Amino acid sequence: MLRGCPSLVGGRPAKPLNNIDQIDWLQFKTWIYNKYSDTWAVSIYCYAKKYSYLLSNVGNIENLPSTIKNNVTKSLIILSKFLGIHQQFKQRLLDYGVKLHRQDSFTSFLRILNTNSNNNDILKWLQDVKPILNDSENIFLRFCLYSGLRKSEAIISFNRIIELYNKGLLNEYYDNDLNCLLHFKYPKDFIRKTKNCFISFISEELLKQIRNSKPVSYDAISRRLYRNNAKCRINELRDYFGTYLLQHGILEAEINLCQGRIPPSIFIKHYWSPKLSELRDRIFKALKDLEQSINN
């Protein structure tokens, strides 16, 4: 429980804490798991607990490594909301000039340059790691390539297909008419403030392979690759999916839809209504050509 707090709002302190020992971490953990996906909740909890001292030392956030600064700041913002001190913490961030880093155009160019050189051999990487991984893990990599999902989303989706199939409930997740996984039915796992996924077109053949697989985990895959001196390049499969579809006639707005992005365009938000069955057919045609190139 919170100790030594002179004023509470909804069971949480109404002003900044001078002592981080007053934070009820178990209550905070329950709170974030009810609001965010499990994978993001884990990160929030770890960063918030480790760096909670920065609530009263905001200026030191700027000294954090750039690789974690954004996630630490976001986690502390969430912690401040839980504690009922969001406005005070937000003002302190402004006072110290602490801002969330947003990728500039030059950084974006470097990412494109790096991705361009790496993606040239991503399909070769798939073939190279095939003997290293088990059958279920290899099917998982193909699922990542053909769905364009983020790593964490793909693991949740892959394992959920297996779970629901074993319970005889797969039709709740997979639309047989559209050949489509309905991620939006599970908002806790797939719908977030910035990173979402709504649907994925998956062939019946790939679905059959997944449902007959065993559950997978990222840790097991990465350990197996590490032991065999192979890089883990799962995240690059999402990049390749988007680039490949764009090169094969799928519109950017359609790729955005498949990858969980709805741009802030009035037309896209209010007027654009693609026929999903036609979009499915065009995506399946493009992916069929990709599968042939992998098998050749």
N, C-alpha and C positions, 0 to 999 in steps of 0.2 A: 504493500500500500504506500501511498504518498505520505511522507512524514514532514512535519514542520512547515506546511504550506498555510499561510494565513488566510488565503482566499481561494476557493475552488469553484470552477464552472463545469457542471456536468461530470463531477468526479475528477476533473483535471485542473491544474493550476491556472490561474487567470493572469499570471505575470511570470517573467523569466525566472528560472531556478538558479540559485547560487550554488547548489550542490546537486550534481548529477546523480548522486545516490538516491535522491528522492523520486527518480523515475521508476515507475512500475513496469519493468521490461516485459513481464509476462502479459500484462494487460495490453501493452503496445503491440506485442507480437500477435495476439488474438485480433486486435483492431486492424492491423495491416493485412492479415490473411483474409479477413472478411471483405476488404476493399480492393485488393490487387491480386494479380495472378501469383501462383505459388513461387515461380522462378523469380519474379521481380520482388516479391515480399521477402524472400531470402536475402537478396542483395540489400534491400532497404534496411532490414533488421541488422545485418552485419555492419554496414557502413554507419548507421545511426548510433549503434552501441559503441563502436570503436571510436567514433569522432564526436560523440555527444558533448565533449568538453568545449567544442568550438561554438556551441550555442552562446557562450559568454566570452568567446575569444574569436569573434567573427573575422577580424583582420588576418588571422593566421590561415584562413581558408586559401588565401592567395599563395601560400607557400606549399600547398599540396601539389604532387605530381600532376601534370596535365591529363594523364591517362585516367585518373580517378576523380579529379576535381568536380566534374559535372555530376557524377553519380553521388558523391559525398554531399554536395550542395543540395541536390534533389532530395536525398534521404533526410537531411536536416530540416528542409522545408516541411516534409511530411511529418517528421517528429514534432516540429513546432506547431503544426495543426493539431496533432494529437494532444499536445500539452496546453492548447488554447492560447498560444503566444505568437501566432502566425504574423499578425500585423506588426508586433514589436520586432520580430526577427527579420521580417521583410524590410522594415525601415533600417535596421542595422546593416543589412546587406547593401542597401542604397547608400548609407552613410560611408561605408568602406569601399564602395565602388566594385563590389563583388558581383560578377555577372556570369551567367551560364555561357559557356563557349559555344558559338555557332560556327560551323564550318564555312570558311571564306572561299572565294572563287579559286584562288591559287591552290588551296588544299584539295578542293574538288578536282582540279586539273591533275594534280599529282596522283590522286586516287584512280582517276580514269587511266592515266598512263601506266600505273602499276597493275591495275586490273587487266588492261589490254595485253600486257606482256604475260601475265600469269594465266589468263583464261585460254591462251593458245594451247596450253597443255593440260587443262583441267580434265578433259576426257581421257587423256593418257593416264593421269593420276588415278582415275576411277578404275582403269584396267590394272594398274600397278598394285593397288591395295586390295584388289579382289582376293588374291590368295591369303592375305593376312587376316581378313575379317571372316566371320562366319556367315552363313546364308542369310540369316535375318538382318544382320548389319549391312550386307551388300544390298539387300532389297531396300533397306532404309535409305541408303545413299541414292538409289534410283528414285525413291519417293521424294527426296529433297530436290533432286534435279528436275523432276517432272511437275512438282507442285510450286516451286519457288518460295516455299515457306522459310521463315527464319529457323535456325537450329533448334531453339527451345520449343517453338510452335510445332515443328515437325516431329519432335520426340513425343510431345503430348498427343498429337494427332495419331501418330503411328500406333502408340500403345493403346489409345482409346479405341481405335478400330478393332484391335485384338480383343480388348475387354468387352466391348459391346457385342461383337460377334459371338463370343463364348456365352454371353447372356441371352442371345437371340434377339438383341435390340439394335442391330446395326442399321436397320432402316430408319431409326431416329436420327442418325448422323449422315447417312448416305442416301441421296435422292437418286433412285434408279432411273428415273425418266431423264434427268439432266446429267447423270453420271458425275455427281457433284457432292463433295463433302460440305456440310453446312456448319461451318465453324461458329457462325453467329449464334447458334443455339446454346453455346457454352460461353457466355460473355465473361465469366470469371477468368477463363483461360485465354481467350482470344480477343476480347474487346478491351482496349486500354485507351488512355487519353491520347497517346501519340502513336503507338505501334499496335496495329490491329491486323486481323485477317478475317475475312468474311466467308469466302468460298474457295474451293479448289476443285478444278475439274480433274478427275482421276478415272482412268479406264477400268472397266470391270476386271480385266486381266490382272492389272497391278493391284487392285483391291483384293482380289482373290489371293494373290501372293502374300500380301500384308496380313490378311486375317488368319492365314495359316502359319504365320511366323511366330517367333517368341519375342516378348518385350525387349526393347533395347534401352541402353543408357549412354549418355555422352561420355561419362567417365570411363566406362568399359571400352568404348571405341577408341578414345584418345590414348588410353593406357596401352591397348594392343598395338596401335600405330607407333607409339613412342618406343615400345620394346623392339620394334622392327625398323627403327630409324626412318620412319615415314612421317611426313608432315600431316597434320590434320587440317584439311581445307574445306570442311563442310560449308562454312559460310560463303565460300566462293561459288557454290552451286546456285545459290539464290541470284547472284549477280549474272551468272551465265544464263540462267533461265530468262531473266528480263531482257538481256541483250539479244539473245537468240530469237525470242518471239518478235522483238522490234524489227530485227533484220529479216524476218519472214512474214511481214505484212500485218502483224497484230498492232493495233493502234496503242499509243502511249497511255491513253485513258483506260483502255481495256486491260493493259498490263497492270496499271495502278490498281484497278479493281481487284484483279487476281492476287495482288500482293498486299492488299489491305490499305491502300491509300486512296482517299477521296480529296482531291485538290480543292482549294478554296475558290472555286470558280462558280459563278452563279449558274452558268449553263450546265455544268457537270452536276451540281447539287440539286437543281430544280427541274431540269428539262431533259437531260441525256438519259435515255432508257434503252440500252442495248438489248437485243434479243439474245438471251443467254444460250439457247440451243444452237443458234448460229455461231456464237462466239466459241462455244464448246467444240463444234465441228472444225473450225479453223485452227484452234489450238491443238486439237488432236492430230490434225493433218501435219502441222509443223513438228509436233513431237514424234510422230511416226517417222519422219525423215531423220530426226535426231537419233532415234533408236536404231535405225538402219546404219547410220554412220558409226555408232558405238559398236555394233555387232560386226561390222566389216573389218 
